């Protein structure tokens, strides 16, 4: 499906919590759902993308989420906030790109880059700072994408999805 290069990106509000919960669960499942036993996936989605958890994030001034919309439907989201990755060099004030997803059929049109730029601009609204992102070790496309923005691998950790543990790479972009 062709998406206009000017498809709107808007900052999500607490009123979008249920929408964000559904969208985040959908995009995670489309991207990674095949990797997990059904019980692990469902437990993860129920916790990570619970409506109340999304409402809390959307209400917090240190976090921001943006929605990419097409014909009134949210088809992508990006989230950013303080860095919570388990790396010894993470310092107070560092920022993290926490999520960047598009629904299947809408990738590859430059919209991920648009959402990335919105998140980077927000993360650096008070000036340059060190930025971080975690990425699945086998998601080579995402790793190439983040490299284009100056992120390099500096560590690894295990990311839990139910009882499954995925090897994640920790990427950093210096201020």
C-alpha positions, 0 to 999 in steps of 0.5 A, spaced: 500 500 500 502 506 498 502 511 503 503 519 502 510 521 504 506 527 508 502 522 512 501 525 519 505 523 525 502 526 531 504 526 538 500 521 542 496 523 548 493 519 554 487 518 550 491 514 545 492 509 550 488 503 548 490 505 541 497 504 542 496 498 546 493 495 540 498 497 535 504 496 539 501 488 540 500 488 533 506 490 530 510 486 535 506 480 533 507 481 526 515 482 527 517 477 532 511 473 534 513 467 530 519 467 534 515 465 541 511 459 544 504 462 544 504 463 551 510 466 552 508 471 547 501 472 550 504 473 557 509 479 554 504 482 550 499 483 556 504 486 560 508 490 556 503 493 552 497 493 557 493 499 556 494 502 563 502 501 562 501 505 556 497 511 559 502 511 564 507 512 559 503 517 555 502 521 561 509 522 563 513 528 561 519 524 560 517 520 555 514 521 548 510 517 543 508 518 536 503 515 531 504 515 524 497 515 521 494 513 514 486 515 512 485 516 520 488 509 522 495 509 526 499 504 522 506 506 526 509 508 532 515 511 535 517 511 543 522 515 546 524 517 553 530 516 559 535 510 557 533 504 561 538 499 558 542 495 562 549 498 560 554 500 565 556 507 561 548 509 561 548 516 565 543 520 567 540 524 562 541 519 556 536 518 552 533 512 548 529 510 542 524 505 545 520 503 540 520 504 532 515 500 528 510 500 522 505 495 521 506 490 515 505 493 508 507 500 510 515 499 511 520 501 506 517 508 504 521 512 508 516 513 514 521 509 519 526 515 517 521 520 518 518 517 525 526 516 527 527 524 526 521 526 530 524 522 536 531 524 535 529 531 535 525 530 541 530 526 545 535 532 543 530 538 544 535 541 550 541 539 546 546 534 544 546 528 549 548 520 548 542 516 545 541 509 546 537 503 542 536 496 543 535 491 537 534 484 536 541 481 534 538 477 528 534 484 526 540 486 521 535 491 517 534 495 523 541 494 525 543 497 518 538 503 519 540 505 526 547 505 523 545 510 518 544 515 524 550 514 528 549 508 532 554 503 534 554 496 538 557 497 545 553 491 548 549 485 549 543 483 554 538 478 554 531 481 553 525 476 556 519 475 552 515 470 557 520 464 558 524 466 552 530 470 552 532 473 546 539 476 545 539 484 544 544 488 542 545 495 545 547 501 540 549 507 542 550 514 539 555 519 542 552 526 544 
